């Protein structure tokens, strides 16, 4: 069962949920011309106050890099203590090009959710148009990364993981400047694609001229 929630009733529903775990799910990197798409999944026990435990948590896009990195490291410490569970899975450009964005994202969302908790013990809260496996009780929440703390936490884990990967790739492909734009379709990136041809890390949508608008295609790896 899935319902798209548009109003603040989600917070009441979230509070009253009687399952053992609440899972938050969000993605990062759907729109870039190169690199993977990352899906972050965070599982917290019912009653775990994300905002109290991780002050300042909100949609990763609204946080500075320094703030995202700090929260990411704090989450890693809490995972080691057993306070919560985290899974970040990546779907690469090859899989994206072959199967398309929808199937690629669905594959990593489903495998990640199943890796963290079984359907009999969980409720899954997802951002945007994401869906969990049908056997899970779930809610898809419009602007969930902005409105629901556990989804915001998942967005941070996904973005930091992906950004770090793109920075490592910049050493392999220095001509692309991945450390600066993280694979997004900046003018500099599209000019680099035109002058050097697309790399094995580029998505099909990256095979554009420097003046074309980037095509949004998108897209599995586990980081715990």
Buried (B, 14 or more C-beta within 10 A) or exposed (E): EBEEBEEEEBEEBBEEBEBBBBBBBBBBBBBBBBBBBBBBBBBBEBEBEBEEBBEEBBBBEEBEEEBBBBBBEBBBEBBEEEEBBBBBBBBBBBBBBEBBBEEBBBBBBBBBBBBBBEBEEBBBBBBBEBBBBEEBBBBBBBEBBBBBBBBBBBBBBBBBBBBBBBEEBBEEBEEBBBBEBBBBBBEEBBEBBBEEEBBEBBBBBBBBEEEBEBBEBBBBEEBE
